[in-house]
Amino acid sequence: GFFTFKVKKIVDSIAKDYDNPDGISIFFEGSADEFRELTDVCSDPSYEGKITAKKSELYLANARDILPKVKGLFQEMSPLILQSVSKEKIQRDLTRFSDASSDVVPICVMGNYSAGKSTFINALIGSEILPSGNESVTAKIYEISRSAYADRAFVKCKYLDFDVEVHFDKEDTVYPNTIVDNELLIAIKTAISEVENESIVARVNKTLSVINDFEDEESETKISDLIEVQIPFVNGVLSKTTHPFVIFDTPGSNSASNTKHVEVLKEAMANMTNGLPILVATPDSLDSNDNENLYHLMLEMDELDNRFTMIVVNKADSAGIQRRGATEEEQN
């Protein structure tokens, strides 16, 4: 198991099996980071005089301390490896390692229609860029990353065989690499003209609304299933850290096209191994068949690290929990 989750259980097992009136000393041979977790547990008043954590002369180096050297060796070895083994398989594995050893943490927000995924993501990044409402509003997968600059953003997708790019700064909206004004681009430009003097956030929101609604009346999908968005994280929870997160906003798991969207998500995360799954649900849908199916789907995705799964219960404050016979403690 993962040490963070098991350390208390380990200490409890030692206390039970090696009960000693003179106390127990645990000599730890792990890393400095994990030793701090052990000492935190052992400092609990219930262990006072019973268990003491001590650092052994033998120890493991912290992974984050040796990672730069490992990555450097890896980059030197990669060309030699590719020359001597099957290229297709090894290239996939090498790319996978490159992503796994990077600092980027993918956050995958999943859930049923109208569970509040878009509202939750807007709160994370501190901007109302994703359309939100009571109706289903996410028809595509959005890959949202932090812009390197507080006054720059862009939206990118494909329409038929055309690249559609919209770049935003404080004053202007520009359309680089535009070969021809296709239907989608014309619709975006028309919508942007209504808010051209407003903030970056307002213009990005308008662009994504157009993309989201564009194919409502169409029987054939013309826009790529993956939409790339780069936006400053200025006011939300993630603005408090400089760590590089990438957020994936997914369509409702109970949509008819969900199977296809799952494949798009897997493809977008093909080289990632440490995705953080966040399941958003409302109190009345926690035990639904749709959430049960989504749960099994999340377990089967190698790209997600389901040890760290988070469940967000949206609209819990208005769920009427007290009417279900729960005690005050259970309600809290």
C-alpha positions, 0 to 999 in steps of 0.5 A: 500500500501507499505509506501515507495511507498505511502508516497509522495502521502500521504503528497500531500493529506494532503497538499491539504486537510488541507491547512493552512497558518500557516503550518501543523504538521504531528505527525507520529506513525510509525517506525523509518525507515518509519519516516526517509522516511517521513522526507525526503519527508517533507524536499523537498523545495516545502514543506518548511514552509508548512509541518513539520514531528514530531515524536509522543510519540506513535510509532511502533518498526522497524520490523528488531529490533523485528525479532530476538525475534519473530524468537526465540519465533517461534522456541520454539513454533514450536514443540508444534504446530506440536503436536496439528494440522494437520502436513502436512499443518502446516509444510508447513506454518511453513517452509514458515514462516522460509524462509519468516523471513530469510534474504535471498532474491531470485532474479528471472531473467526471459525473452525470449531467447537471451534477455541477462539474462545470461549476466545480471547475470554474471554482477551481480556476477562479474564472467563469469560463465554462458554460454552466446551468441546469441543462447538459452543457458539456458536449465535448472534453475540455483540456484546461491548463494554466496560462503562463501569463495573467493576460493571455489565453487561447482556445483550440480545436478542429472543425472538419479538417481545419484548425480553429484557434482563438487567442486572447489578450487584455485588449484583443482577440486574434485568430492565428493560423486561419486559412479559411473562415469556416462556419465555426470560426464565423460563428465565434467571430460573430459571438465575440463581437458582442463582448469584444470590449469585455474581459478575457474570461467573458470572451473565452466563455463566449467562445466555448459556449459557441463550440458547445452549442454549435452542433446541437442541430447537427446529426454529424459531428464536425468539431473535434471531441477534444477542446484545448483551453489555456487560461490564467488561474487567478482567483480559484483554489489552484491559483494558490499553487504554482504546480502545473495541473491540467483539468479534463472536463468530461461530458455527462457519463450517462450521455448516449455518446459516453463510450466515444468520449471515454476513448477520447479521454483515454487518448488525451491522457494516453501518456499520463499515469497519475490522473486524479479522479474527481467524481461530482454527484448530487446527494440524490444520485450518489447510489444511482446506476449511472454513478455505479457504471462510472465507478467501474469505468474509473477503476478500469482506466490505467491513466487514473490513480484511483488511490486518490479519488475524490468525491464532491457532493454538490448541492449538499447544503440543500439536500434536506439531510435532516429529513432522512433521520440522520443525527446532528453529527451525521448531518455535519 
